[in-house]
């Protein structure tokens, strides 16, 4: 019972990791809002979305190369790329998955409102947990699994209850129900007439998951997110842990550019996408802001996975729900139903449970290994006692939190 407190030092090993966490959330919330704001009245786009993704990846490549060249020469960057050609090829896997993810984001945001879109993406939580165990051999405890499952249930509350609230809001008898409260709020904002009984608002699906082609695309995007995030973390911390993080970013974005060019080629728009008219649409202020914001997301995500982990990343995404729901209500008058509020509360509680016993998985740098070894020798008696009383679950979590969080994080922050 004495351990029922938030382990902030394990969740955020340094002040820099807190900054990364907050920046990551802010950028992702902004992305859904910005993409929605750039759509036409029929929810379509006046610009080529694949070209936007391609130019964004190019911008990320330039930024990463520039950051590396602040302390190194461009010739050194070329030499590092050539030396790490085997890792460069491995990055084609997450690059292809992120390519699909980024392009499907535009497609799905034209079908779903941002809040519903981010809720559906939370299906990746349990999948990420499974992949995390398989790849890193860091088995989650029952408490960790419960928090992940509770998070998933909280995210699904919006879809599960929406039809009931819609029915109560549409019927005269429903004025005394909980759904009528949110319906009244929507009516006060002038948005109720634009909501239909089939769970749409201004042509967008706000009811959640259904058996449709758009739901299949969301599922594909979710799987791409899970596989890409965990595999990218594997390359950052295991296979390519001795490679500078900016060079690894260069690997990722070079491969992503190739993947997006292949998509344009398959669409028959490899030449047509670069016409003056298309480039004029891309040069619009709101589209440029989308590219800059998305480029910043790519950079900050690499730091997030380097210094924290993909499980904590899913909880950062869950926190985005609350801010997205409020901003969508204020900016687009998209109603916030009672089930959305309940979902946010459940997700917040799941985040609290997870914070009591977070998964720690830091990179395998030589300095971190030595520090971990020294710390292990100093705390041998304490660890043996914990292993005898805690069993297999303690064995997984104690070694991470004591050996890596205390000794490894401070040293590996000096890599960049």
KEBARO-100759 format. One record per residue (C-alpha): x, z, y. Coordinates in steps of 0.05 Angstrom, whole numbers, plus 5000, padded with zeros to 4 digits. Last residue first. Layout:
REM residues N
{{X Z Y}}
...
This chain:
REM residues 416
{{5445 4424 5278}}
{{5483 4464 5226}}
{{5485 4530 5263}}
{{5414 4549 5241}}
{{5444 4549 5170}}
{{5483 4612 5184}}
{{5428 4656 5211}}
{{5379 4633 5158}}
{{5423 4645 5098}}
{{5438 4720 5098}}
{{5374 4755 5114}}
{{5323 4703 5092}}
{{5365 4678 5034}}
{{5387 4739 4994}}
{{5333 4788 5013}}
{{5270 4746 5018}}
{{5288 4695 4965}}
{{5314 4743 4912}}
{{5256 4791 4925}}
{{5203 4737 4917}}
{{5219 4707 4849}}
{{5242 4770 4814}}
{{5184 4809 4843}}
{{5136 4762 4808}}
{{5173 4766 4742}}
{{5172 4840 4735}}
{{5168 4888 4795}}
{{5192 4954 4766}}
{{5256 4931 4730}}
{{5271 4876 4780}}
{{5263 4924 4839}}
{{5312 4973 4809}}
{{5362 4919 4794}}
{{5354 4894 4865}}
{{5369 4962 4895}}
{{5431 4971 4852}}
{{5459 4903 4868}}
{{5449 4908 4943}}
{{5520 4900 4968}}
{{5538 4848 4916}}
{{5476 4807 4931}}
{{5491 4808 5005}}
{{5559 4779 4992}}
{{5530 4725 4947}}
{{5476 4708 4997}}
{{5527 4700 5052}}
{{5568 4655 5008}}
{{5507 4612 4991}}
{{5485 4608 5063}}
{{5552 4583 5084}}
{{5553 4530 5030}}
{{5484 4505 5051}}
{{5427 4506 5000}}
{{5368 4504 5047}}
{{5317 4559 5054}}
{{5257 4572 5010}}
{{5217 4633 5028}}
{{5145 4639 5004}}
{{5105 4689 5045}}
{{5079 4757 5021}}
{{5038 4792 5075}}
{{5035 4728 5116}}
{{4994 4696 5060}}
{{4940 4747 5067}}
{{4938 4737 5143}}
{{4933 4661 5134}}
{{4875 4670 5086}}
{{4841 4714 5138}}
{{4849 4659 5190}}
{{4821 4607 5141}}
{{4760 4650 5128}}
{{4748 4658 5203}}
{{4757 4583 5217}}
{{4708 4566 5161}}
{{4656 4614 5190}}
{{4662 4580 5258}}
{{4654 4512 5226}}
{{4593 4537 5187}}
{{4562 4560 5253}}
{{4564 4490 5281}}
{{4611 4466 5336}}
{{4579 4405 5370}}
{{4622 4346 5392}}
{{4617 4345 5468}}
{{4678 4299 5472}}
{{4726 4338 5516}}
{{4700 4410 5512}}
{{4672 4408 5442}}
{{4732 4368 5416}}
{{4778 4419 5450}}
{{4744 4478 5416}}
{{4744 4447 5347}}
{{4816 4423 5353}}
{{4840 4493 5374}}
{{4807 4526 5315}}
{{4827 4473 5265}}
{{4900 4473 5286}}
{{4908 4540 5252}}
{{4899 4505 5186}}
{{4956 4457 5200}}
{{5002 4516 5212}}
{{4978 4543 5146}}
{{4998 4478 5111}}
{{5067 4481 5143}}
{{5077 4551 5115}}
{{5071 4520 5045}}
{{5118 4462 5066}}
{{5176 4508 5082}}
{{5215 4541 5139}}
{{5282 4521 5170}}
{{5290 4450 5144}}
{{5216 4436 5134}}
{{5199 4455 5206}}
{{5261 4420 5233}}
{{5239 4355 5200}}
{{5169 4366 5225}}
{{5194 4374 5297}}
{{5225 4304 5297}}
{{5165 4269 5267}}
{{5116 4306 5312}}
{{5157 4287 5373}}
{{5150 4214 5353}}
{{5075 4223 5345}}
{{5070 4252 5416}}
{{5111 4195 5445}}
{{5071 4143 5407}}
{{5004 4173 5428}}
{{5028 4178 5501}}
{{5046 4104 5499}}
{{4976 4089 5473}}
{{4943 4129 5530}}
{{4987 4095 5583}}
{{4973 4023 5560}}
{{5036 3987 5536}}
{{5008 3976 5467}}
{{4951 3935 5496}}
{{5001 3891 5533}}
{{5042 3884 5469}}
{{4981 3858 5433}}
{{4967 3807 5488}}
{{5039 3784 5493}}
{{5043 3771 5418}}
{{5083 3818 5374}}
{{5028 3830 5322}}
{{5021 3756 5310}}
{{5090 3750 5279}}
{{5085 3801 5223}}
{{5010 3795 5223}}
{{4997 3765 5154}}
{{4970 3832 5130}}
{{5023 3834 5075}}
{{5076 3820 5128}}
{{5049 3874 5174}}
{{5051 3923 5116}}
{{5123 3901 5099}}
{{5144 3914 5171}}
{{5114 3983 5164}}
{{5156 3998 5102}}
{{5220 3972 5134}}
{{5209 4015 5196}}
{{5196 4076 5151}}
{{5262 4064 5114}}
{{5302 4065 5179}}
{{5260 4125 5201}}
{{5276 4168 5141}}
{{5350 4152 5138}}
{{5358 4166 5212}}
{{5323 4232 5202}}
{{5373 4249 5148}}
{{5428 4232 5198}}
{{5396 4280 5248}}
{{5393 4335 5195}}
{{5468 4329 5180}}
{{5480 4318 5106}}
{{5502 4375 5061}}
{{5430 4391 5042}}
{{5418 4320 5019}}
{{5397 4331 4947}}
{{5373 4402 4956}}
{{5347 4426 5024}}
{{5330 4364 5063}}
{{5318 4319 5003}}
{{5272 4371 4970}}
{{5236 4383 5036}}
{{5222 4308 5039}}
{{5195 4311 4969}}
{{5149 4369 4988}}
{{5122 4336 5051}}
{{5117 4265 5023}}
{{5080 4286 4960}}
{{5030 4330 4996}}
{{5018 4283 5055}}
{{5010 4223 5010}}
{{4959 4262 4968}}
{{4919 4279 5030}}
{{4921 4208 5056}}
{{4894 4182 4990}}
{{4838 4234 4992}}
{{4820 4215 5063}}
{{4818 4142 5042}}
{{4771 4160 4985}}
{{4726 4197 5034}}
{{4723 4133 5076}}
{{4702 4093 5014}}
{{4644 4140 5002}}
{{4623 4199 4960}}
{{4619 4251 5014}}
{{4667 4300 5048}}
{{4650 4327 5117}}
{{4587 4330 5157}}
{{4618 4305 5222}}
{{4621 4231 5204}}
{{4628 4190 5267}}
{{4578 4140 5296}}
{{4566 4179 5359}}
{{4554 4241 5316}}
{{4539 4233 5242}}
{{4510 4281 5192}}
{{4455 4238 5162}}
{{4403 4271 5205}}
{{4431 4241 5268}}
{{4470 4271 5326}}
{{4469 4233 5392}}
{{4405 4268 5414}}
{{4441 4335 5405}}
{{4499 4321 5451}}
{{4473 4342 5519}}
{{4518 4403 5522}}
{{4457 4448 5522}}
{{4432 4411 5461}}
{{4497 4426 5425}}
{{4490 4500 5441}}
{{4418 4498 5418}}
{{4440 4466 5353}}
{{4492 4520 5344}}
{{4441 4574 5351}}
{{4391 4535 5309}}
{{4439 4536 5250}}
{{4436 4612 5247}}
{{4361 4610 5236}}
{{4304 4627 5282}}
{{4292 4556 5307}}
{{4290 4531 5236}}
{{4215 4533 5231}}
{{4208 4474 5278}}
{{4253 4432 5232}}
{{4313 4392 5256}}
{{4360 4451 5266}}
{{4342 4481 5198}}
{{4356 4414 5164}}
{{4421 4404 5200}}
{{4444 4475 5184}}
{{4430 4464 5110}}
{{4465 4396 5111}}
{{4527 4428 5142}}
{{4535 4484 5093}}
{{4583 4456 5040}}
{{4621 4409 5087}}
{{4641 4463 5137}}
{{4653 4515 5083}}
{{4705 4469 5051}}
{{4761 4492 5097}}
{{4746 4565 5080}}
{{4747 4550 5006}}
{{4815 4516 5013}}
{{4843 4576 5051}}
{{4816 4623 4999}}
{{4851 4582 4945}}
{{4917 4586 4983}}
{{4908 4661 4996}}
{{4892 4673 4922}}
{{4952 4633 4900}}
{{4997 4676 4944}}
{{4966 4740 4919}}
{{4974 4716 4847}}
{{5048 4702 4859}}
{{5076 4633 4870}}
{{5131 4606 4826}}
{{5193 4580 4861}}
{{5218 4527 4812}}
{{5235 4482 4872}}
{{5204 4417 4847}}
{{5149 4441 4801}}
{{5130 4503 4840}}
{{5126 4468 4907}}
{{5087 4411 4875}}
{{5034 4460 4853}}
{{5030 4494 4920}}
{{5026 4427 4956}}
{{4967 4407 4913}}
{{4933 4474 4929}}
{{4940 4462 5004}}
{{4928 4387 5006}}
{{4853 4396 5010}}
{{4868 4418 5081}}
{{4864 4345 5101}}
{{4788 4350 5099}}
{{4788 4403 5153}}
{{4834 4362 5197}}
{{4787 4302 5195}}
{{4725 4346 5205}}
{{4756 4374 5269}}
{{4782 4306 5293}}
{{4714 4270 5285}}
{{4712 4225 5224}}
{{4709 4149 5217}}
{{4756 4124 5271}}
{{4801 4184 5256}}
{{4804 4160 5184}}
{{4833 4091 5201}}
{{4883 4118 5252}}
{{4907 4171 5204}}
{{4910 4119 5148}}
{{4969 4086 5184}}
{{5008 4151 5190}}
{{4995 4172 5118}}
{{5012 4104 5089}}
{{5079 4103 5126}}
{{5090 4176 5108}}
{{5085 4157 5034}}
{{5131 4098 5043}}
{{5182 4140 5080}}
{{5176 4196 5029}}
{{5197 4149 4973}}
{{5245 4105 5014}}
{{5285 4168 5028}}
{{5318 4161 4960}}
{{5351 4096 4982}}
{{5382 4131 5042}}
{{5406 4187 4995}}
{{5446 4135 4956}}
{{5471 4104 5021}}
{{5499 4170 5045}}
{{5569 4145 5058}}
{{5542 4083 5093}}
{{5496 4124 5138}}
{{5552 4174 5153}}
{{5599 4117 5173}}
{{5546 4086 5219}}
{{5536 4154 5251}}
{{5612 4163 5260}}
{{5615 4096 5295}}
{{5561 4120 5342}}
{{5607 4178 5361}}
{{5590 4251 5351}}
{{5567 4309 5394}}
{{5510 4277 5433}}
{{5511 4220 5383}}
{{5468 4259 5334}}
{{5413 4270 5386}}
{{5416 4197 5405}}
{{5409 4174 5333}}
{{5349 4219 5323}}
{{5316 4195 5388}}
{{5329 4121 5372}}
{{5301 4129 5302}}
{{5240 4167 5326}}
{{5227 4110 5376}}
{{5232 4059 5320}}
{{5183 4101 5279}}
{{5135 4101 5338}}
{{5143 4026 5346}}
{{5123 4016 5273}}
{{5064 4064 5278}}
{{5038 4029 5341}}
{{5048 3961 5306}}
{{5006 3987 5248}}
{{4952 4009 5298}}
{{4945 3940 5331}}
{{4910 3954 5397}}
{{4838 3951 5420}}
{{4819 4004 5370}}
{{4751 4016 5338}}
{{4705 4076 5348}}
{{4647 4032 5373}}
{{4656 4059 5444}}
{{4730 4042 5443}}
{{4782 4090 5416}}
{{4840 4118 5457}}
{{4807 4187 5465}}
{{4803 4195 5390}}
{{4877 4180 5382}}
{{4894 4229 5438}}
{{4852 4286 5409}}
{{4879 4278 5338}}
{{4950 4275 5365}}
{{4942 4334 5412}}
{{4925 4382 5356}}
{{4986 4358 5317}}
{{5032 4367 5377}}
{{5008 4437 5392}}
{{5015 4460 5319}}
{{5087 4435 5313}}
{{5106 4465 5380}}
{{5080 4534 5359}}
{{5118 4532 5292}}
{{5182 4504 5322}}
{{5182 4558 5376}}
{{5172 4612 5323}}
{{5230 4581 5282}}
{{5275 4584 5343}}
{{5261 4658 5351}}
{{5290 4670 5283}}
{{5273 4681 5209}}
{{5198 4668 5222}}
{{5155 4682 5162}}
{{5206 4728 5130}}
{{5221 4767 5194}}
{{5146 4770 5209}}
{{5130 4805 5145}}
{{5058 4822 5164}}
{{5038 4890 5136}}
{{5008 4915 5072}}
{{5075 4937 5043}}
{{5059 5012 5047}}
{{5000 5000 5000}}
